[in-house]
Amino acid sequence: MQVILIQDVDNLGGRNELISVKNGYARNFLIPQKFAVEASPSNLKQLEEHLKVKSKKEALMLAEINKVIEVLKSSPVKIGAKTGTSGKIFGSVTGLQITRAIRDQKGYEIDRKRITILDEVKELGIHKATIDFGNGNNVEIEFEVIGE
């Protein structure tokens, strides 16, 4: 029997997935527990429409992500830090500082948890960080630490 999963089910499949299971398993467990619905023509049509809408939303989101990536790669973000006489900074640059600099200089709000600094930043100069936008969309950006 073919069913459409309404929710994720361990060891079976994910939401909005068309799967084939034994009749008893579908009728006695999946359908009564509201984990799945029978794959009738109307339900299949509804699933197809839902997947179309989802793919359009993902395409729009991907276009927006690519626009943000281009802006971030265009020029390095500048971050001010207090320094000693030898050019070393006090403390270290964090993801929160990078987030604030991107918001102030580029106009985009990015969650600090998505930013990973590639090397420990203890000196002035240009350094690199990666931003994870999800779904395998990662971008490596440069940021410049300048003395205040």
N, C-alpha and C positions, 0 to 999 in steps of 0.2 A: 504494500500500500504506500502511496506517495502522500507525504504531508509537508506542510510549510511550517517551519519553526517560527514561533512568535517571540521566543526568548532564546538566549544561549543555553544549550544543554551540554553538560560535560560529556566527553567521549562520543558525541553525536554530531554536533554542528552548531553554527552560529545563527543569530537572528536573521530572518528573511532568507533562509536557505531552504531549497527544495531537496528533500531527502527521501529515501525509500527504506521503510522499516516493515517488520512483520505486522500483520493485521491486529493481532491481539495486543501487541505493545502499543500500537497507535490508539486503539479503541479503549483499552483498559487503563492506560497510564498517561500518554502524551496529551490526548484531547481532553480528558476530564480534569487534568491538572493545569490546563490552559497553557501548556508548553507549545502546542501545535494546533493547526487546523487542517482539515482535509483539503487535498489539492484538487478542488473542484474547478471547473472552467472560470467561474466568477472570481474565486480566490486567486487563481493564477493570473488573471487579468489585473487584479488589484496589486499583486506582487510586482508584476511587470511595470505598472504605472509608478509604483513607489520607487523601484530601482531607477527608472528614468529620471524622476525628480531628484533622487539622491545623486546621480551622476552629474546632473546639471549644477547642483549646489557645489559639488566637489570641483568641477571645472572652474566655476566662478571663484572659489576659494583659492585654487591653485594659481589663477591669474593674479589675484591680489597678493599672494605670497611672492610670486615672481617679481611683481612691482616693488614690493618692500625690499627684496633681495637686491635688486638693481640699485635702489637708493642707498642701501647700506654699503654696497661695494664701491660706490662712486668715489667716496673719499673717507679717510680714516676719521673716526670720532676722537675728539680731543678731551682728555680727562686731566684736570688739574690735581696736583698732589704737593704736599709740603715736603721739601727736601733738605738734606743736610748740606754741608759744604762740599762733600765729595760727589754729589750728584745722586746719592741713594735716597730713596723716599722713606719717610717714616711710615711704618705699617706696610700695607699691601693694597693693591687695587682689587676690588671685589665686583661681583656680578651686579650688585645694587648700584654701584657707581657707574658701571657701563650702561645699565638700564636708564638711569637718570640722564646721562649724557646723550643717549639715543633719543630720549623723549624731548630734551631741550633743543638738540641740534638738528635732528631729522624729522621730529614730529610724529614718531610712532611709539606706541606703548607696547613694550615687550616684557613678559614676565621674567623676573630675574632667575627663576628656577630653570629656564630654558637656555641660559647662557653658561657655557663652560669655558673657563680660561685655560689655554693650552699649557702655559708655563707660568711659574710663580713670578709675579711682577714686583720687583724690588728696585728697579732702576728706571731712569727716564728713557724715553725712546719709543719705538714702535713695537707693539706686541700683537699677538693674535688670540682670538677667541672664536668659538663656534656657537651658533644659535640653532637649536632644534625646533623646527616649526611643526613637527609631527609628520606622520606618513612618509618618512624617509626624506623629508625636505630639510636638509642641513645646509648651512652656509657658514663659511669661514670669513670673519671680518677682521679688519685691522683697527687697532685703536692706538692713539699716541698719548703717552703720559708726558705732560709738560709741568715744569716747576711753577709754583705759585709765588 
